[in-house]
Amino acid sequence: NKMGVDSILSLNPAAEIKFVKKDITSVPESFIELSNTSGGIVVFKIKTTDPDKYVVKPNQGVLKEGRGTKISISTQKASMQKIKSDRFLVVAAQFDGNEDDIPENQKELEIFMKNFFNDLPKDKMFMKKLKIMNDETLGLTYASSKISSVLAPAEEAPTRSSIRGTQVSSKSEISTFEEDFNRLLSKVNELSNK
């Protein structure tokens, strides 16, 4: 009998997340707001059925009484095909110790959390599954045909249907787009890591 996370954490959205692209070059991203409603300290972590596909930040943490945090989930891959069946799981539990027992240092905190969840009796664990509400076709076809319509000379402008993304542009065009996209992505990562 798994207890719903709702009794100690409030989740927004509560059941389904939606990935949105801010613009053509941005990675599809979704946000979840967590708020501690337990009256005590809550430790949480977020798991996914496909860890290679998603970056979850932060993917774990400690929330003091009445505190909240915003979780960002972004896709690692340019294509968003086959995301419909992926799931996210929020696992949480109340921490009975004192605030002073929780390390401030990031490395120590990670060890603390690992031990906390390893030692936690199953009946003290709260869980909540989140589904993805996007349909499978939010992917690359949309972005690549948009981009080709911007880049193509007027006489080669794509037909209306390919602009709408119902028709995939040529395979080579998509792989070129993916290469450009990945190059952009690594540039962005380089900059944000500086």
Secondary structure per residue as TSV (DSSP state, phi and psi in degrees):
chain	resnum	aa	ss	phi	psi
A	1	N	-	360.0	96.1
A	2	K	-	-83.0	131.5
A	3	M	E	-85.2	142.8
A	4	G	E	-70.2	140.4
A	5	V	G	-64.5	-19.6
A	6	D	G	-56.7	-26.3
A	7	S	G	-74.1	-18.1
A	8	I	T	-122.1	-16.7
A	9	L	E	-132.3	140.6
A	10	S	E	-102.3	131.4
A	11	L	E	-111.3	135.2
A	12	N	E	-135.5	114.2
A	13	P	S	-70.0	160.1
A	14	A	S	-89.2	-24.0
A	15	A	S	-137.3	-31.5
A	16	E	E	-134.0	135.1
A	17	I	E	-107.1	154.3
A	18	K	-	-125.7	130.8
A	19	F	-	-87.7	135.4
A	20	V	B	-131.2	140.9
A	21	K	-	-101.4	126.3
A	22	K	S	-66.6	-41.3
A	23	D	S	-155.8	-177.6
A	24	I	T	-57.1	-37.0
A	25	T	T	-89.9	-10.8
A	26	S	S	-83.3	155.8
A	27	V	-	-81.2	139.0
A	28	P	-	-57.1	132.9
A	29	E	E	-139.6	152.7
A	30	S	E	-139.7	154.7
A	31	F	E	-126.8	144.6
A	32	I	E	-127.2	132.2
A	33	E	E	-100.1	127.5
A	34	L	E	-109.9	135.3
A	35	S	E	-129.7	134.9
A	36	N	E	-79.0	114.6
A	37	T	-	-113.1	16.0
A	38	S	S	-85.1	-19.4
A	39	G	S	83.0	4.4
A	40	G	S	-143.4	-154.8
A	41	I	E	-96.9	135.6
A	42	V	E	-119.3	134.2
A	43	V	E	-107.6	133.8
A	44	F	E	-135.9	158.4
A	45	K	E	-145.5	157.5
A	46	I	E	-123.6	124.8
A	47	K	E	-112.3	158.5
A	48	T	E	-135.6	153.6
A	49	T	S	-71.5	-16.4
A	50	D	-	-138.4	78.3
A	51	P	T	-61.4	-24.1
A	52	D	T	-72.6	-20.1
A	53	K	T	-92.2	-22.9
A	54	Y	E	-125.0	147.3
A	55	V	E	-111.3	120.5
A	56	V	E	-111.9	120.4
A	57	K	E	-130.7	125.4
A	58	P	S	-73.9	150.4
A	59	N	S	-93.5	-1.8
A	60	Q	E	-160.3	164.9
A	61	G	E	175.4	177.5
A	62	V	E	-121.9	129.0
A	63	L	E	-113.9	121.6
A	64	K	-	-75.4	169.0
A	65	E	T	-53.2	129.4
A	66	G	T	75.9	-0.3
A	67	R	-	-91.3	162.3
A	68	G	E	-140.0	172.4
A	69	T	E	-151.6	158.0
A	70	K	E	-110.3	124.2
A	71	I	E	-99.0	132.7
A	72	S	E	-108.1	130.7
A	73	I	E	-119.4	120.2
A	74	S	E	-125.2	155.3
A	75	T	E	-89.2	140.8
A	76	Q	S	-79.6	-26.7
A	77	K	S	-103.5	146.7
A	78	A	S	-62.4	-36.6
A	79	S	-	-85.3	141.4
A	80	M	-	-109.5	20.6
A	81	Q	T	-64.9	152.8
A	82	K	T	56.1	48.3
A	83	I	-	-105.9	-14.9
A	84	K	T	-58.8	-35.4
A	85	S	T	-87.3	-6.4
A	86	D	-	-70.2	149.1
A	87	R	E	-133.0	154.5
A	88	F	E	-119.9	144.6
A	89	L	E	-125.5	123.1
A	90	V	E	-95.6	120.0
A	91	V	E	-112.4	130.7
A	92	A	E	-145.9	159.3
A	93	A	E	-157.2	156.7
A	94	Q	E	-82.7	143.3
A	95	F	E	-102.9	123.5
A	96	D	-	-88.6	-11.1
A	97	G	S	-77.6	-168.2
A	98	N	-	-89.0	159.8
A	99	E	G	-57.1	-35.9
A	100	D	G	-65.6	-19.0
A	101	D	G	-76.9	-11.7
A	102	I	S	-92.2	119.2
A	103	P	-	-65.9	145.4
A	104	E	S	-83.3	-37.1
A	105	N	S	-64.2	131.4
A	106	Q	H	-57.6	-47.5
A	107	K	H	-61.7	-45.1
A	108	E	H	-66.4	-35.8
A	109	L	H	-63.6	-40.1
A	110	E	H	-62.6	-42.0
A	111	I	H	-65.4	-43.9
A	112	F	H	-56.0	-45.8
A	113	M	H	-69.0	-39.4
A	114	K	H	-60.5	-47.4
A	115	N	H	-64.2	-39.9
A	116	F	H	-58.1	-49.9
A	117	F	H	-72.1	-33.5
A	118	N	H	-63.7	-39.1
A	119	D	H	-87.3	-6.4
A	120	L	-	-74.5	126.7
A	121	P	-	-64.5	142.1
A	122	K	G	-56.1	-33.2
A	123	D	G	-76.3	-4.2
A	124	K	G	-100.8	1.1
A	125	M	-	-96.2	130.7
A	126	F	E	-103.9	139.1
A	127	M	E	-134.9	150.2
A	128	K	E	-147.8	126.9
A	129	K	E	-91.9	139.4
A	130	L	E	-119.0	133.4
A	131	K	E	-100.7	169.1
A	132	I	E	-103.8	130.0
A	133	M	-	-94.7	-7.5
A	134	N	S	-65.1	150.7
A	135	D	-	-86.3	166.4
A	136	E	G	-61.2	-22.1
A	137	T	G	-91.4	14.2
A	138	L	G	-69.2	0.9
A	139	G	S	-78.4	-145.9
A	140	L	H	-64.2	-33.1
A	141	T	H	-55.2	-42.2
A	142	Y	H	-62.8	-51.8
A	143	A	H	-67.1	-41.9
A	144	S	H	-70.4	-36.5
A	145	S	H	-71.8	-32.7
A	146	K	H	-61.8	-45.3
A	147	I	H	-66.4	-41.8
A	148	S	H	-65.8	-30.4
A	149	S	H	-71.5	-25.0
A	150	V	H	-79.5	-38.6
A	151	L	H	-85.8	-27.7
A	152	A	S	-69.9	141.3
A	153	P	-	-62.4	157.1
A	154	A	G	-52.1	-43.9
A	155	E	G	-70.5	-15.7
A	156	E	G	-105.5	17.9
A	157	A	-	-56.3	135.7
A	158	P	-	-66.3	157.8
A	159	T	-	-67.5	162.9
A	160	R	H	-56.1	-39.4
A	161	S	H	-65.5	-33.7
A	162	S	H	-75.5	-25.6
A	163	I	H	-68.0	-36.6
A	164	R	H	-72.4	-13.6
A	165	G	T	90.1	13.0
A	166	T	S	-83.9	-16.2
A	167	Q	S	-124.8	129.0
A	168	V	-	-80.0	135.5
A	169	S	-	-68.0	174.7
A	170	S	-	-58.0	152.2
A	171	K	H	-53.6	-43.7
A	172	S	H	-65.8	-33.7
A	173	E	H	-64.2	-40.2
A	174	I	H	-68.2	-41.6
A	175	S	H	-68.9	-33.1
A	176	T	H	-63.7	-41.9
A	177	F	H	-61.5	-43.7
A	178	E	H	-62.1	-40.4
A	179	E	H	-63.0	-47.4
A	180	D	H	-59.2	-42.9
A	181	F	H	-61.4	-48.0
A	182	N	H	-65.2	-35.0
A	183	R	H	-65.3	-44.1
A	184	L	H	-58.7	-44.3
A	185	L	H	-61.4	-43.5
A	186	S	H	-69.9	-33.0
A	187	K	H	-61.6	-46.1
A	188	V	H	-60.7	-44.4
A	189	N	H	-62.8	-43.2
A	190	E	H	-56.0	-47.7
A	191	L	H	-64.4	-42.9
A	192	S	H	-75.0	-16.8
A	193	N	H	-87.2	-10.3
A	194	K	-	-71.1	360.0
